[in-house]
Amino acid sequence: MSTVGFLLGKIALLLHIALQAYFWIIILRAALSWVNPDPFNPIVRFLHRATDPVLTRLRTIMPTQFGGIDFGPMIVLVVIMFLQRFVVGNLAQLAYTIR
């Protein structure tokens, strides 16, 4: 077993876990937008701090609101799924091939 293949496999696994965690953080943020949460709640503050940089950057690149609905979280979720499917998948496949 190659050390490089093992390392690439672990990097793919860590990237998959990080993207999956951020996927659920985005979903929680979108679900909280349907209710009026307490802005001083530590969980709400964490969700906003974790997602605001990505969503703000996306809003500066392209308009994400159409008809009063913000499609920013949905766009981020599609990008995360793309990264998981292609980048992590190809990295894991490369690690398996090197082994």
URTA-V246270 format. One line per field, one symbol per residue. ss: DSSP state (H for helix, E for strand, L for the rest). phi: phi as a letter, one per 20 degrees, with the letter a starting at -180 (. if undefined). burial: + if it has 9 or more other C-alpha atoms within 8 Angstrom, else -. A space follows every 10 residues. Layout:
ss = ???
phi = ???
burial = ???
//
This chain:
ss = LLHHHHHHHH HHHHHHHHHH HHHHHHHHHH HHLLLLLLLL LHHHHHHHHH HHHHHHHHHH HLLLEELLEE LHHHHHHHHH HHHHHHHHHH HHHHHHHHL
phi = .effffffff ffffffffff ffgfffffff ffffddfffe ffffffffff dggfffffff fbfddcmnde egffffffff fffffeffff fffffffff
burial = ----+++++- -++-++--+- --+-++++++ -+-------- ---++-++-- +---+--++- ---++----- +++--++--+ -++++-++++ ++-+++---
//
